[in-house]
């Protein structure tokens, strides 16, 4: 049935037989959460990406933020969301919304202090930070 079933099964096992909020979101999101496998084929990378995208899609009622996501990478309590937004989009509404959802995604997954970076493209600097959360009190805005 696709990636959401795999994610749900892994989340239920990891949670000792009970579904986690993230697993519930992934299960409800259906086939829309499917994405291409990562270039480096890291174990679990595709599952984490699909689960995060499903979580974002469920919250993006207006459809104006998730459409910008090009990639998602999770490493421990860090989540990096790569977008097609440009350097002029620092603190833009889509970047801030993605940052907030990413922080809740990690918190729902058990992270106490989620760290999030929403990246955009720059001709000079590569992947620039458009929004981020490094502490529990950050509001995702970049100074």
DSSP file (Angstrom, degrees, kcal/mol; ACC not computed):
  #  RESIDUE AA STRUCTURE BP1 BP2  ACC     N-H-->O    O-->H-N    N-H-->O    O-->H-N    TCO  KAPPA ALPHA  PHI   PSI    X-CA   Y-CA   Z-CA
    1    1 A X              0   0    0      0, 0.0     3,-0.2     0, 0.0     2,-0.2   0.000 360.0 360.0 360.0  -4.1    0.0    0.0    0.0
    2    2 A X    >>  -     0   0    0      1,-0.2     4,-1.3     2,-0.1     3,-0.7  -0.532 360.0 -36.9 112.1-174.0    3.0    2.3   -0.1
    3    3 A X  H 3> S+     0   0    0      1,-0.2     4,-2.9     2,-0.2     5,-0.3   0.854 121.8  62.6 -60.1 -43.2    5.2    4.3    2.2
    4    4 A X  H 3> S+     0   0    0      1,-0.2     4,-2.7    -3,-0.2    -1,-0.2   0.867 103.7  50.5 -56.8 -35.1    2.6    5.4    4.8
    5    5 A X  H <> S+     0   0    0     -3,-0.7     4,-2.6     2,-0.2    -1,-0.2   0.913 111.8  47.5 -66.6 -41.6    1.9    1.7    5.7
    6    6 A X  H  X S+     0   0    0     -4,-1.3     4,-2.4     2,-0.2    -2,-0.2   0.923 113.9  47.6 -63.2 -45.0    5.6    1.1    6.2
    7    7 A X  H  X S+     0   0    0     -4,-2.9     4,-2.6     2,-0.2    -2,-0.2   0.924 112.1  49.6 -62.8 -44.9    5.9    4.3    8.3
    8    8 A X  H  X S+     0   0    0     -4,-2.7     4,-2.6    -5,-0.3     5,-0.2   0.928 111.2  49.2 -60.4 -46.2    2.9    3.4   10.4
    9    9 A X  H  X S+     0   0    0     -4,-2.6     4,-2.1     1,-0.2    -1,-0.2   0.916 113.2  46.3 -60.9 -44.2    4.2   -0.1   11.0
   10   10 A X  H  X S+     0   0    0     -4,-2.4     4,-2.5     1,-0.2    -1,-0.2   0.892 113.5  49.4 -65.4 -39.4    7.6    1.1   12.1
   11   11 A X  H  X S+     0   0    0     -4,-2.6     4,-1.7     2,-0.2    -2,-0.2   0.887 110.4  50.0 -69.0 -38.2    6.1    3.8   14.3
   12   12 A X  H  <>S+     0   0    0     -4,-2.6     5,-3.3     2,-0.2     6,-0.4   0.923 112.5  46.7 -66.6 -43.1    3.7    1.4   16.0
   13   13 A X  H ><5S+     0   0    0     -4,-2.1     3,-1.6     1,-0.2    -2,-0.2   0.933 113.0  49.4 -62.4 -45.5    6.5   -1.0   16.7
   14   14 A X  H 3<5S+     0   0    0     -4,-2.5    -1,-0.2     1,-0.3    -2,-0.2   0.800 109.4  53.0 -64.7 -28.1    8.8    1.8   18.0
   15   15 A X  T ><5S-     0   0    0     -4,-1.7     3,-0.6     3,-0.2    -1,-0.3   0.269 122.4-103.8 -92.7  12.4    5.9    3.1   20.2
   16   16 A X  T < 5S-     0   0    0     -3,-1.6    -3,-0.2     1,-0.2    -2,-0.1   0.841  81.3 -43.9  72.0  33.2    5.4   -0.3   21.8
   17   17 A X  T 3 <S+     0   0    0     -5,-3.3     2,-0.4     1,-0.3    -1,-0.2   0.336 116.3 102.9  96.3  -8.0    2.3   -1.2   19.9
   18   18 A X  S <  S-     0   0    0     -3,-0.6    -1,-0.3    -6,-0.4     2,-0.2  -0.872  74.8-111.2-110.2 146.8    0.5    2.1   20.2
   19   19 A X        -     0   0    0     -2,-0.4     2,-0.2    -3,-0.1    -7,-0.1  -0.494  26.0-139.8 -75.6 139.3    0.3    4.6   17.3
   20   20 A X     >  -     0   0    0     -2,-0.2     4,-2.2   -12,-0.1     5,-0.2  -0.560  27.8-107.4 -88.0 161.2    2.2    7.9   17.7
   21   21 A X  H  > S+     0   0    0     87,-0.4     4,-2.0     1,-0.2     5,-0.1   0.887 121.9  52.0 -56.4 -38.8    0.6   11.2   16.5
   22   22 A X  H  > S+     0   0    0     86,-0.3     4,-2.4     1,-0.2    -1,-0.2   0.891 108.2  50.8 -65.8 -38.4    3.1   11.2   13.5
   23   23 A X  H  > S+     0   0    0      1,-0.2     4,-2.4     2,-0.2    -1,-0.2   0.895 108.4  52.2 -66.2 -38.9    2.1    7.7   12.6
   24   24 A X  H  X S+     0   0    0     -4,-2.2     4,-1.8     2,-0.2    -1,-0.2   0.912 110.4  48.3 -62.5 -42.2   -1.6    8.6   12.6
   25   25 A X  H  X S+     0   0    0     -4,-2.0     4,-1.4     1,-0.2    -2,-0.2   0.929 111.8  49.1 -62.9 -46.4   -0.9   11.6   10.3
   26   26 A X  H  X S+     0   0    0     -4,-2.4     4,-0.7     1,-0.2    -2,-0.2   0.885 109.8  51.9 -62.6 -38.8    1.1    9.4    7.9
   27   27 A X  H  < S+     0   0    0     -4,-2.4     3,-0.4     1,-0.2    -1,-0.2   0.873 112.1  45.5 -67.0 -36.3   -1.6    6.8    7.8
   28   28 A X  H  < S+     0   0    0     -4,-1.8    -1,-0.2     1,-0.2    -2,-0.2   0.707  99.4  70.6 -78.0 -20.6   -4.3    9.3    7.0
   29   29 A X  H >< S-     0   0    0     -4,-1.4     3,-0.8    -3,-0.2    -1,-0.2   0.739  82.0-169.9 -75.7 -21.4   -2.3   11.1    4.3
   30   30 A X  G ><  -     0   0    0     -4,-0.7     3,-1.7    -3,-0.4    -1,-0.2  -0.169  52.8 -22.3  67.6-160.1   -2.5    8.3    1.8
   31   31 A X  G >  S+     0   0    0      1,-0.3     3,-2.0     2,-0.2    -1,-0.2   0.632 117.5  82.8 -64.3 -15.4   -0.5    8.0   -1.4
   32   32 A X  G <  S+     0   0    0     -3,-0.8    -1,-0.3     1,-0.3    -2,-0.1   0.726  81.9  65.8 -62.0 -18.7    0.1   11.8   -1.6
   33   33 A X  G <  S+     0   0    0     -3,-1.7    -1,-0.3    -7,-0.1    21,-0.2   0.528  74.8 116.3 -81.2  -4.6    3.1   11.3    0.8
   34   34 A X    <   +     0   0    0     -3,-2.0     2,-0.3    -4,-0.1    -3,-0.0  -0.430  39.1 170.6 -69.8 136.2    5.1    9.3   -1.7
   35   35 A X        -     0   0    0     -2,-0.1     2,-0.1    11,-0.1     3,-0.1  -0.874  39.3 -84.0-135.8 168.9    8.3   10.8   -2.8
   36   36 A X        -     0   0    0     -2,-0.3     3,-0.1     1,-0.1    -1,-0.0  -0.430  55.2 -95.5 -72.1 149.8   11.3    9.7   -4.9
   37   37 A X        -     0   0    0      1,-0.1    -1,-0.1    -2,-0.1     0, 0.0  -0.300  49.1 -95.1 -62.7 150.6   14.1    7.8   -3.0
   38   38 A X    >   -     0   0    0      4,-0.2     3,-0.9     1,-0.1    -1,-0.1  -0.299  28.9-119.1 -66.2 153.0   17.0    9.8   -1.8
   39   39 A X  T 3  S+     0   0    0      1,-0.2    -1,-0.1     2,-0.1    -2,-0.1   0.869 113.6  43.5 -60.6 -38.6   20.1   10.0   -4.0
   40   40 A X  T 3  S-     0   0    0      2,-0.0    -1,-0.2     1,-0.0    -2,-0.1   0.491 100.2-134.7 -90.9  -1.6   22.3    8.5   -1.4
   41   41 A X    <   -     0   0    0     -3,-0.9     2,-0.1     1,-0.2    -2,-0.1   0.836  31.6-175.8  54.7  38.0   19.8    5.7   -0.4
   42   42 A X    >>  -     0   0    0      1,-0.1     3,-1.8     2,-0.1     4,-0.5  -0.449  36.8 -99.9 -63.0 135.7   20.4    6.2    3.4
   43   43 A X  T 34 S+     0   0    0      1,-0.3    -1,-0.1     2,-0.1    -2,-0.0  -0.373 105.4   4.8 -59.0 129.1   18.4    3.6    5.3
   44   44 A X  T 3> S+     0   0    0     -2,-0.1     4,-2.3    -3,-0.1    -1,-0.3   0.296  96.9 112.4  82.4 -10.3   15.2    5.2    6.6
   45   45 A X  H <> S+     0   0    0     -3,-1.8     4,-2.2     1,-0.2     5,-0.2   0.909  78.3  47.7 -63.5 -42.1   15.8    8.5    4.8
   46   46 A X  H  X S+     0   0    0     -4,-0.5     4,-2.6     2,-0.2    -1,-0.2   0.883 111.4  51.2 -66.9 -38.3   12.8    8.0    2.5
   47   47 A X  H  > S+     0   0    0      2,-0.2     4,-2.5     1,-0.2    -2,-0.2   0.925 111.1  47.3 -63.8 -45.2   10.5    7.0    5.3
   48   48 A X  H  X S+     0   0    0     -4,-2.3     4,-2.4     2,-0.2    -2,-0.2   0.910 113.3  49.2 -62.8 -42.3   11.4   10.1    7.4
   49   49 A X  H  X S+     0   0    0     -4,-2.2     4,-2.6    -5,-0.2    -2,-0.2   0.939 113.0  46.0 -62.5 -48.2   10.9   12.3    4.3
   50   50 A X  H  X S+     0   0    0     -4,-2.6     4,-2.3     1,-0.2    -2,-0.2   0.891 112.7  50.5 -64.0 -39.8    7.5   10.8    3.5
   51   51 A X  H  X S+     0   0    0     -4,-2.5     4,-2.0     2,-0.2    -1,-0.2   0.917 112.2  46.6 -65.6 -43.7    6.4   11.0    7.1
   52   52 A X  H  X S+     0   0    0     -4,-2.4     4,-2.5     2,-0.2    -2,-0.2   0.923 112.7  49.5 -64.8 -44.5    7.4   14.7    7.4
   53   53 A X  H  X S+     0   0    0     -4,-2.6     4,-2.8     1,-0.2    -2,-0.2   0.895 110.2  50.7 -63.0 -39.7    5.7   15.6    4.1
   54   54 A X  H  X S+     0   0    0     -4,-2.3     4,-1.9    -5,-0.2    -1,-0.2   0.909 110.1  50.4 -62.7 -41.4    2.5   13.9    5.1
   55   55 A X  H  X S+     0   0    0     -4,-2.0     4,-0.9     2,-0.2    -2,-0.2   0.919 113.0  45.7 -61.9 -45.4    2.6   15.8    8.4
   56   56 A X  H >X S+     0   0    0     -4,-2.5     4,-1.6     1,-0.2     3,-0.7   0.920 110.4  53.3 -64.4 -44.8    3.0   19.1    6.6
   57   57 A X  H 3< S+     0   0    0     -4,-2.8    -1,-0.2     1,-0.3    -2,-0.2   0.864 103.6  56.3 -61.9 -36.9    0.4   18.4    4.0
   58   58 A X  H 3< S+     0   0    0     -4,-1.9    -1,-0.3     1,-0.2    -2,-0.2   0.813 114.2  39.9 -64.8 -29.0   -2.2   17.6    6.6
   59   59 A X  H << S+     0   0    0     -4,-0.9     2,-1.8    -3,-0.7    -1,-0.2   0.667  93.8  85.3 -93.1 -19.8   -1.7   21.0    8.2
   60   60 A X    ><  +     0   0    0     -4,-1.6     3,-0.6     1,-0.2    -1,-0.2  -0.523  46.9 161.8 -88.2  73.7   -1.3   23.1    4.9
   61   61 A X  T 3  S+     0   0    0     -2,-1.8    -1,-0.2     1,-0.2    -2,-0.0   0.806  76.4  47.2 -63.5 -31.1   -5.0   23.7    4.3
   62   62 A X  T 3  S-     0   0    0     -3,-0.2    -1,-0.2     1,-0.0    -2,-0.1   0.643  99.6-137.1 -86.5 -16.0   -4.2   26.6    1.9
   63   63 A X    <   +     0   0    0     -3,-0.6     4,-0.3    -6,-0.1    -2,-0.1   0.674  69.6 116.9  71.0  17.2   -1.6   24.7    0.0
   64   64 A X  S    S+     0   0    0      2,-0.1    30,-0.1     3,-0.1    -1,-0.1   0.567  73.9  36.8 -96.4  -7.3    0.8   27.6   -0.1
   65   65 A X  S >  S+     0   0    0     -9,-0.1     3,-1.9     2,-0.1     4,-0.3   0.831 108.9  52.3-108.7 -51.1    3.7   26.2    1.9
   66   66 A X  G >  S+     0   0    0      1,-0.3     3,-1.7     2,-0.2    -2,-0.1   0.797  96.5  70.2 -62.6 -28.9    4.2   22.5    1.2
   67   67 A X  G 3  S+     0   0    0     -4,-0.3    -1,-0.3     1,-0.3    -2,-0.1   0.709  95.6  56.2 -62.7 -16.9    4.3   23.2   -2.6
   68   68 A X  G <  S+     0   0    0     -3,-1.9    16,-1.8    15,-0.1    -1,-0.3   0.596  81.0 108.8 -87.7 -12.5    7.7   24.8   -2.0
   69   69 A X  E <   +A   83   0A   0     -3,-1.7    14,-0.3    -4,-0.3     3,-0.1  -0.483  33.2 167.7 -72.1 128.2    9.3   21.8   -0.3
   70   70 A X  E     -     0   0A   0     12,-3.4     2,-0.3     1,-0.4    13,-0.2   0.622  66.0  -4.1-110.0 -22.8   11.9   20.1   -2.4
   71   71 A X  E     -A   82   0A   0     11,-1.6    11,-2.9     2,-0.0    -1,-0.4  -0.978  52.9-154.4-166.1 156.5   13.5   17.8    0.2
   72   72 A X  E     -A   81   0A   0     -2,-0.3     2,-0.4     9,-0.2     9,-0.2  -0.995  11.6-175.9-139.9 132.2   13.5   16.9    3.9
   73   73 A X  E     -A   80   0A   0      7,-2.6     7,-3.2    -2,-0.4     2,-0.4  -0.997   4.6-165.7-130.7 132.2   16.3   15.4    5.9
   74   74 A X  E     +A   79   0A   0     -2,-0.4     2,-0.3     5,-0.2     5,-0.2  -0.961  11.5 172.3-118.4 135.3   16.2   14.4    9.5
   75   75 A X  E >   -A   78   0A   0      3,-2.5     3,-2.0    -2,-0.4     2,-0.2  -0.859  65.9 -58.1-139.5 102.6   19.2   13.6   11.7
   76   76 A X  T 3  S-     0   0    0     -2,-0.3    35,-0.1     1,-0.3    -1,-0.1  -0.446 122.6 -11.8  62.5-126.3   18.3   13.0   15.4
   77   77 A X  T 3  S+     0   0    0     -2,-0.2    38,-2.8    -3,-0.1     2,-0.4   0.309 119.8  94.7 -90.6  10.5   16.6   16.1   16.7
   78   78 A X  E <   -Ab  75 115A   0     -3,-2.0    -3,-2.5    36,-0.2     2,-0.4  -0.850  50.8-175.0-101.2 136.6   17.5   18.2   13.6
   79   79 A X  E     -Ab  74 116A   0     36,-2.3    38,-2.3    -2,-0.4     2,-0.5  -0.991   5.6-164.3-130.1 125.6   15.1   18.5   10.7
   80   80 A X  E     -Ab  73 117A   0     -7,-3.2    -7,-2.6    -2,-0.4     2,-0.6  -0.940   1.5-166.1-110.6 124.7   16.2   20.3    7.5
   81   81 A X  E     -Ab  72 118A   0     36,-3.0    38,-3.4    -2,-0.5     2,-0.4  -0.949   7.3-158.4-112.2 116.0   13.5   21.4    5.1
   82   82 A X  E     +Ab  71 119A   0    -11,-2.9   -12,-3.4    -2,-0.6   -11,-1.6  -0.787  16.3 179.8 -96.9 136.7   14.8   22.4    1.6
   83   83 A X  E     -A   69   0A   0     36,-1.7   -14,-0.2    -2,-0.4   -15,-0.1  -0.769  42.1-119.9-129.4 171.8   12.6   24.6   -0.5
   84   84 A X  E    S+     0   0A   0    -16,-1.8    36,-0.1    -2,-0.2   -15,-0.1   0.269  75.1 120.9 -93.0   9.3   12.5   26.3   -3.9
   85   85 A X  E     -     0   0A   0     34,-0.3    36,-2.9   -17,-0.3    -2,-0.1  -0.330  57.9-128.1 -70.3 157.0   12.2   29.7   -2.1
   86   86 A X  E >   - b   0 121A   0     34,-0.2     3,-2.0     1,-0.0    36,-0.2  -0.384  28.5 -90.3-103.0-179.6   14.8   32.3   -2.8
   87   87 A X  G >  S+     0   0    0     34,-0.7     3,-0.8     1,-0.3    35,-0.1   0.710 121.5  64.4 -66.1 -19.5   17.0   34.5   -0.6
   88   88 A X  G 3  S+     0   0    0      1,-0.2    -1,-0.3     3,-0.0    -3,-0.0   0.475  88.2  73.6 -78.5  -1.5   14.4   37.2   -0.6
   89   89 A X  G X   +     0   0    0     -3,-2.0     3,-2.2     3,-0.1    -1,-0.2   0.110  59.3 142.7-101.6  20.9   12.1   34.9    1.3
   90   90 A X  T <  S+     0   0    0     -3,-0.8    41,-0.2     1,-0.3    40,-0.1  -0.464  83.6   2.4 -61.2 129.5   13.8   35.1    4.7
   91   91 A X  T 3  S+     0   0    0     39,-2.6    -1,-0.3     1,-0.2    40,-0.1   0.657  96.1 157.5  63.3  19.5   11.0   35.0    7.3
   92   92 A X    <>  -     0   0    0     -3,-2.2     4,-2.5    38,-0.1     5,-0.3  -0.374  56.4-106.7 -69.9 154.8    8.4   34.6    4.5
   93   93 A X  H  > S+     0   0    0      1,-0.2     4,-2.6     2,-0.2     5,-0.2   0.887 118.3  49.7 -52.6 -48.4    5.0   33.1    5.6
   94   94 A X  H  > S+     0   0    0      1,-0.2     4,-2.4     2,-0.2    -1,-0.2   0.913 112.4  48.3 -60.4 -39.9    5.6   29.7    3.9
   95   95 A X  H  > S+     0   0    0     -3,-0.2     4,-2.1    -6,-0.2    -2,-0.2   0.916 113.4  46.6 -65.7 -43.0    9.1   29.4    5.5
   96   96 A X  H  X S+     0   0    0     -4,-2.5     4,-2.3     2,-0.2    -1,-0.2   0.884 112.4  50.0 -67.2 -38.7    7.8   30.3    8.9
   97   97 A X  H  X S+     0   0    0     -4,-2.6     4,-2.5    -5,-0.3     5,-0.2   0.934 111.3  48.5 -65.4 -45.0    4.8   27.9    8.6
   98   98 A X  H  X S+     0   0    0     -4,-2.4     4,-2.6    -5,-0.2    -2,-0.2   0.894 110.7  52.2 -60.6 -40.2    7.1   25.0    7.5
   99   99 A X  H  X S+     0   0    0     -4,-2.1     4,-2.2     2,-0.2    -1,-0.2   0.928 110.7  46.9 -62.2 -46.4    9.4   25.8   10.4
  100  100 A X  H  X S+     0   0    0     -4,-2.3     4,-2.1     1,-0.2    -2,-0.2   0.915 114.2  46.7 -63.1 -43.8    6.6   25.6   13.0
  101  101 A X  H  X S+     0   0    0     -4,-2.5     4,-2.6     1,-0.2    -1,-0.2   0.899 110.8  52.7 -65.5 -39.7    5.2   22.4   11.5
  102  102 A X  H  X S+     0   0    0     -4,-2.6     4,-2.1    -5,-0.2    -2,-0.2   0.896 108.4  50.7 -63.4 -40.0    8.6   20.8   11.4
  103  103 A X  H  X S+     0   0    0     -4,-2.2     4,-2.4     2,-0.2    -1,-0.2   0.920 112.4  46.1 -63.7 -43.3    9.2   21.7   15.1
  104  104 A X  H  X S+     0   0    0     -4,-2.1     4,-3.1     2,-0.2    -2,-0.2   0.872 108.6  57.3 -66.6 -36.2    5.8   20.1   16.0
  105  105 A X  H  X S+     0   0    0     -4,-2.6     4,-1.0     2,-0.2    -2,-0.2   0.927 111.0  42.5 -58.0 -46.4    6.6   17.1   13.9
  106  106 A X  H  <>S+     0   0    0     -4,-2.1     5,-2.4     2,-0.2    -2,-0.2   0.904 114.0  51.0 -68.2 -41.3    9.8   16.5   15.9
  107  107 A X  H ><5S+     0   0    0     -4,-2.4     3,-1.9     1,-0.2    -2,-0.2   0.920 108.5  51.7 -62.1 -44.1    8.0   17.2   19.2
  108  108 A X  H 3<5S+     0   0    0     -4,-3.1   -87,-0.4     1,-0.3   -86,-0.3   0.782 106.6  56.5 -62.5 -25.4    5.3   14.7   18.3
  109  109 A X  T 3<5S-     0   0    0     -4,-1.0    -1,-0.3    -5,-0.2    -2,-0.2   0.416 130.1 -94.4 -86.7   1.2    8.0   12.2   17.6
  110  110 A X  T < 5S+     0   0    0     -3,-1.9     2,-0.4     1,-0.3    -3,-0.2   0.427  75.7 142.5 105.7  -0.8    9.5   12.6   21.1
  111  111 A X      < -     0   0    0     -5,-2.4     3,-0.4     1,-0.2    -1,-0.3  -0.600  35.0-160.9 -76.2 130.3   12.2   15.3   20.7
  112  112 A X  S    S+     0   0    0     -2,-0.4     2,-0.4     1,-0.3    -1,-0.2   0.878  86.8  24.3 -78.2 -38.9   12.3   17.7   23.7
  113  113 A X  S    S-     0   0    0     -7,-0.1    -1,-0.3     2,-0.0     2,-0.1  -0.749  83.7-160.4-127.6  83.4   14.1   20.5   21.9
  114  114 A X        -     0   0    0     -2,-0.4     2,-0.5    -3,-0.4   -36,-0.2  -0.385   1.8-154.4 -68.0 140.2   13.5   20.2   18.2
  115  115 A X  E     -b   78   0A   0    -38,-2.8   -36,-2.3    -2,-0.1     2,-0.4  -0.974  16.4-178.0-118.5 125.6   15.9   22.0   15.9
  116  116 A X  E     -bC  79 133A   0     17,-2.4    17,-2.5    -2,-0.5     2,-0.4  -0.958  14.9-173.8-130.1 139.9   14.7   23.0   12.5
  117  117 A X  E     -bC  80 132A   0    -38,-2.3   -36,-3.0    -2,-0.4     2,-0.6  -0.987   7.8-162.5-131.4 123.0   16.2   24.7    9.5
  118  118 A X  E     -bC  81 131A   0     13,-3.1    12,-3.5    -2,-0.4    13,-1.3  -0.933  20.6-160.2-104.1 120.5   14.2   25.8    6.5
  119  119 A X  E     -bC  82 129A   0    -38,-3.4   -36,-1.7    -2,-0.6   -34,-0.3  -0.731  14.6-177.0-106.9 149.5   16.5   26.4    3.5
  120  120 A X  E     - C   0 128A   0      8,-2.4     8,-1.7    -2,-0.3     2,-0.3  -0.731  33.5 -90.4-127.1-178.7   16.1   28.3    0.3
  121  121 A X  E     -bC  86 127A   0    -36,-2.9   -34,-0.7    -2,-0.2     2,-0.4  -0.759  33.9-180.0-101.8 143.2   18.4   28.8   -2.7
  122  122 A X  E  >  - C   0 126A   0      4,-1.8     4,-1.3    -2,-0.3   -36,-0.0  -0.998  28.2-140.5-136.4 137.7   20.9   31.5   -3.2
  123  123 A X  T  4 S+     0   0    0     -2,-0.4    -1,-0.1     1,-0.2     4,-0.1   0.856 105.1  32.8 -64.1 -33.3   23.2   31.9   -6.3
  124  124 A X  T  4 S+     0   0    0      2,-0.1    -1,-0.2     1,-0.1    -3,-0.0   0.830 128.2  31.6 -93.5 -35.4   26.1   32.9   -4.1
  125  125 A X  T  4 S-     0   0    0      1,-0.3     2,-0.4     0, 0.0    -2,-0.2   0.334  87.7-139.1-112.3   6.9   25.6   31.0   -0.9
  126  126 A X  E  < S+C  122   0A   0     -4,-1.3    -4,-1.8     1,-0.0     2,-0.9  -0.581  78.8  13.4  73.3-126.8   23.9   27.7   -1.8
  127  127 A X  E    S-C  121   0A   0     -2,-0.4    -6,-0.2    -6,-0.2     2,-0.2  -0.756  79.5-168.8 -90.2 104.0   21.2   26.7    0.7
  128  128 A X  E     -C  120   0A   0     -8,-1.7    -8,-2.4    -2,-0.9     2,-0.6  -0.527  26.7-106.6 -90.0 159.8   20.5   29.7    2.9
  129  129 A X  E     +C  119   0A   0    -10,-0.2   -10,-0.2    -2,-0.2     3,-0.1  -0.772  35.4 172.7 -90.0 121.6   18.5   29.6    6.1
  130  130 A X  E    S-     0   0A   0    -12,-3.5   -39,-2.6    -2,-0.6    12,-0.4   0.719  72.8  -2.7 -96.8 -28.3   15.0   31.2    5.6
  131  131 A X  E    S+C  118   0A   0    -13,-1.3   -13,-3.1   -41,-0.2    -1,-0.4  -0.966  70.3 175.5-158.8 148.7   13.6   30.2    9.0
  132  132 A X  E     -C  117   0A   0      8,-1.6     8,-0.4    -2,-0.3     2,-0.4  -0.997  22.4-154.1-157.5 159.4   15.0   28.2   11.9
  133  133 A X  E     +C  116   0A   0    -17,-2.5   -17,-2.4    -2,-0.3     3,-0.1  -0.957  22.0 159.9-136.4 116.1   14.3   27.1   15.4
  134  134 A X        +     0   0    0     -2,-0.4     2,-0.3   -19,-0.2    -1,-0.1   0.605  66.9  30.1-111.3 -17.9   17.3   26.2   17.6
  135  135 A X  S >  S-     0   0    0      1,-0.0     3,-1.0   -20,-0.0    -1,-0.1  -0.871  87.0-102.1-135.2 169.4   15.8   26.5   21.1
  136  136 A X  T 3  S+     0   0    0     -2,-0.3   -22,-0.0     1,-0.2   -21,-0.0   0.731 120.5  49.5 -64.6 -22.0   12.4   25.9   22.7
  137  137 A X  T 3  S+     0   0    0      2,-0.0    -1,-0.2     0, 0.0     2,-0.0   0.518  82.4 114.3 -97.9  -6.0   11.7   29.6   22.8
  138  138 A X    <   -     0   0    0     -3,-1.0    -5,-0.1     1,-0.1     0, 0.0  -0.345  54.2-154.3 -63.8 145.4   12.7   30.5   19.2
  139  139 A X        -     0   0    0      2,-0.2    -1,-0.1    -7,-0.1    -6,-0.1   0.206  45.6-106.5-104.7  13.6    9.8   31.7   17.0
  140  140 A X  S    S+     0   0    0     -8,-0.4    -8,-1.6     1,-0.3     2,-0.2   0.259  78.2 133.1  81.3  -9.4   11.4   30.5   13.7
  141  141 A X        -     0   0    0    -10,-0.2     2,-0.5   -51,-0.1    -1,-0.3  -0.498  51.6-138.2 -75.8 141.5   12.3   34.0   12.6
  142  142 A X              0   0    0    -12,-0.4    -1,-0.0    -2,-0.2    -9,-0.0  -0.853 360.0 360.0 -96.5 131.2   15.8   34.7   11.4
  143  143 A X              0   0    0     -2,-0.5    -1,-0.1   -52,-0.0    -2,-0.0   0.486 360.0 360.0 -73.1 360.0   17.4   37.9   12.6
